[in-house]
Each structure stands twice: as C-alpha cells, then as structure tokens.
Amino acid sequence: MANYFEGEMKIDFNLEGLSQQFKAKAIKAFERVASELDGRYADAITNDYWEWPRDTKRGIGGPKATLREKARAWKNEDYDTGTPRDIKDSGGIKGSQNMKLDSANFTCSWVWNTKYAAAVHEGAWIHPWGNKKRGKVELPARPWTSAVTEGTHGVPKYDYLGKFKKYFGT
C-alpha cells in the first residue's frame, strides 16, 4: 500500500503572444484558484460528508494509550460516531496536506503523506488495529479530491475552471 496520496491540477493556458500584464493577471488568477482549492480539500476532509457502513468507536484511550489499553477500552465501550462523518480522525491526513504551486507553468500539486492517506482516499481492506487474527474489514473509499472537483458525496462542487475564468476576467 502506498505511504502517501497525491493529486495534480493543471490549467492549460496558452500564454504565447500575451502581454506581460495579461500573463501576470493569469498567474494571479491561477494562484487564487489553487489557494481556494487547497481550502476546499481541507474542508472535504474535516466536515461530515462521508457515509460510513458500520458502527465505529473512536478516540478510545487517547493518543498516548498503549495498544493493549486501547483494546481493553474498546471492549468495554459502547458508542458510535454516526454517519455521515468526517475523515480527519487524528488529523493526520489534513495535517499532512502539502501544496506545491508552480505558477509559471500553471501547475499545482498536492501530497498527503500519511501512511494511510491512500487507503482512505482509494479504499482498502484492512485488519482492524493491525490484528491479523481478526478478519479484514472494508475501509470504503473517501475520494476527497474528486469529490471537490465533481461535487460528489455531498461535498460542494468547486468549479476551478469557471473560477479561473472569473478571476482572469474572461
């Protein structure tokens, strides 16, 4: 399984023959769109858009608890986080979000470099708590990037090309 998830956005825009003034305007519009898209990805991770197929216990034992302490607490607790819900869990995915902007080439890329980001985005079959004695359970895909650009899973659609045209003034 990949230790990260990455995505890229490129707006093809022919700058040949444009004045420096128009090039500067296009770059500013692209930078604004990239910044807004960065915020939209964070929103898709931190808000309750995602359906979950089963009851789940979260936050048991706290971040410094040992696996044994968490397992014992898990057995004794009886609560569910509900659905829909967010996908931030401990905040690792959102905290690992890194945007790299190349304004001159109208390219922006994102990387989420937590070891489970790809599994959350694409879905996976996992052993709960890494316990190979337990059967695998499905971790449903929560594709926050396409949800933002396509408006799926209840995530509001962000029309980045329309926004670029608006900010550029076309």
C-alpha positions, 0 to 999 in steps of 0.5 A, a space after each residue: 500500500 502506498 505511504 502517501 496520496 497525491 493529486 495534480 491540477 493543471 490549467 492549460 493556458 496558452 500564454 504565447 503572444 500575451 502581454 506581460 500584464 495579461 500573463 501576470 493577471 493569469 498567474 494571479 488568477 491561477 494562484 487564487 484558484 489553487 489557494 481556494 482549492 487547497 481550502 476546499 480539500 481541507 474542508 472535504 476532509 474535516 466536515 461530515 460528508 462521508 457515509 460510513 457502513 458500520 458502527 465505529 468507536 473512536 478516540 478510545 484511550 487517547 493518543 498516548 494509550 498503549 495498544 493493549 489499553 486501547 483494546 481493553 477500552 474498546 471492549 468495554 465501550 459502547 458508542 458510535 460516531 454516526 454517519 455521515 462523518 468526517 475523515 480527519 480522525 487524528 488529523 493526520 491526513 489534513 495535517 499532512 496536506 502539502 501544496 506545491 504551486 508552480 505558477 509559471 507553468 500553471 501547475 499545482 500539486 498536492 501530497 498527503 503523506 500519511 501512511 494511510 492517506 491512500 487507503 482512505 482516499 482509494 479504499 482498502 481492506 484492512 485488519 482492524 488495529 493491525 490484528 491479523 487474527 481478526 478478519 479484514 474489514 472494508 475501509 470504503 473509499 473517501 475520494 476527497 479530491 474528486 469529490 471537490 472537483 465533481 461535487 460528489 458525496 455531498 461535498 460542494 462542487 468547486 468549479 476551478 475552471 469557471 473560477 479561473 475564468 472569473 478571476 482572469 476576467 474572461 
